[in-house]
Amino acid sequence: MTAEQSFHGTGLTPRVVRRVQQDFPGEFQLVGDVLSRLQVSTLDPERVVAAVVLAARGELSGVVRGVEEANHHPNELLVDAGLAHQDWPDRLDAELGSAEQPSDREQGG
């Protein structure tokens, strides 16, 4: 099972997975375990997970804080991560790369 399959449906899209692997080398499973505590309600799951990862700035303690903030004050987390305004999809693209990037399957892999 790939990392992407492990967290399917949790907001850990392939581009968020890449960012977690970049910011937390060798600690993907630990970060994923902490992120699994997120209780995303009406907000876009990828937006919330990305906000946690971006606001953490590569610090595991930041992921824990971010999950707590997301569960209790999600709008504050979005502000901290720069994803609170209407341009948040563009900001995600700038931080994570386009969501339209071809998958491994489409590339023949």
C-alpha positions as CSV (number, residue, x, y, z in Angstrom):
1,M,0.0,0.0,0.0
2,T,1.4,3.4,-1.0
3,A,1.4,6.4,1.3
4,E,-1.3,8.0,-0.7
5,Q,-3.5,4.9,-0.3
6,S,-2.9,4.7,3.4
7,F,-4.6,8.1,4.0
8,H,-7.2,8.1,1.2
9,G,-10.1,10.4,2.0
10,T,-8.3,12.2,4.7
11,G,-7.3,15.3,2.8
12,L,-3.8,13.9,2.2
13,T,-3.9,14.3,-1.5
14,P,-0.8,13.3,-3.5
15,R,0.5,16.9,-3.5
16,V,0.0,17.2,0.3
17,V,1.8,13.8,0.7
18,R,4.7,15.1,-1.3
19,R,4.9,18.2,0.9
20,V,4.8,16.1,4.1
21,Q,7.6,13.9,2.7
22,Q,9.6,17.0,1.9
23,D,9.0,18.8,5.2
24,F,9.2,15.7,7.4
25,P,11.7,13.3,5.8
26,G,11.4,9.8,7.3
27,E,8.5,10.8,9.6
28,F,5.6,10.4,7.2
29,Q,3.8,7.7,9.2
30,L,4.1,9.7,12.5
31,V,2.8,12.9,10.8
32,G,0.0,10.9,9.3
33,D,-0.9,9.5,12.7
34,V,-1.2,13.0,14.1
35,L,-3.1,14.2,11.1
36,S,-5.6,11.4,11.5
37,R,-6.8,13.2,14.6
38,L,-8.2,16.0,12.5
39,Q,-12.0,16.5,12.7
40,V,-12.7,18.3,9.4
41,S,-16.3,19.4,9.2
42,T,-17.5,21.7,6.5
43,L,-14.1,23.0,5.2
44,D,-12.3,21.4,2.3
45,P,-10.2,18.5,3.8
46,E,-7.2,19.2,1.6
47,R,-7.2,22.9,2.6
48,V,-7.3,22.0,6.3
49,V,-4.6,19.3,6.1
50,A,-2.4,21.6,4.0
51,A,-2.9,24.4,6.5
52,V,-1.6,22.2,9.3
53,V,1.4,21.1,7.3
54,L,2.3,24.6,6.1
55,A,1.8,26.2,9.5
56,A,4.0,23.5,11.1
57,R,7.0,24.6,9.1
58,G,8.7,21.2,9.3
59,E,8.2,20.9,13.1
60,L,6.4,17.9,14.5
61,S,5.2,19.9,17.5
62,G,3.7,22.3,15.0
63,V,1.7,19.5,13.5
64,V,0.3,18.6,16.9
65,R,-0.5,22.3,17.6
66,G,-2.0,22.7,14.1
67,V,-4.4,19.7,14.6
68,E,-5.5,21.0,17.9
69,E,-6.1,24.5,16.4
70,A,-7.9,23.0,13.4
71,N,-10.2,21.0,15.7
72,H,-11.1,24.0,17.8
73,H,-10.4,27.1,15.8
74,P,-10.0,26.2,12.1
75,N,-10.3,29.8,10.8
76,E,-7.4,30.8,12.9
77,L,-5.3,28.0,11.5
78,L,-6.3,29.0,8.0
79,V,-5.1,32.6,8.7
80,D,-1.8,31.3,10.2
81,A,-1.2,29.2,7.0
82,G,-2.2,32.0,4.6
83,L,-5.2,30.0,3.4
84,A,-8.0,32.1,4.9
85,H,-8.9,34.2,1.8
86,Q,-10.7,33.5,-1.4
87,D,-7.4,33.0,-3.2
88,W,-6.6,29.9,-1.1
89,P,-6.8,27.5,-4.1
90,D,-4.1,29.6,-5.8
91,R,-2.0,29.6,-2.6
92,L,-2.2,25.9,-2.4
93,D,-1.1,25.6,-6.0
94,A,1.9,27.9,-5.2
95,E,2.8,25.9,-2.1
96,L,2.1,22.4,-3.2
97,G,2.1,22.4,-7.0
98,S,-0.9,22.1,-9.2
99,A,-3.6,19.6,-8.3
100,E,-3.8,18.8,-12.1
101,Q,-0.3,17.2,-12.2
102,P,-0.5,13.8,-13.8
103,S,-0.5,10.7,-11.6
104,D,2.1,7.9,-11.8
105,R,-0.5,5.8,-13.6
106,E,-1.0,8.4,-16.3
107,Q,2.8,8.6,-16.7
108,G,3.0,4.9,-17.3
109,G,4.4,4.0,-13.8
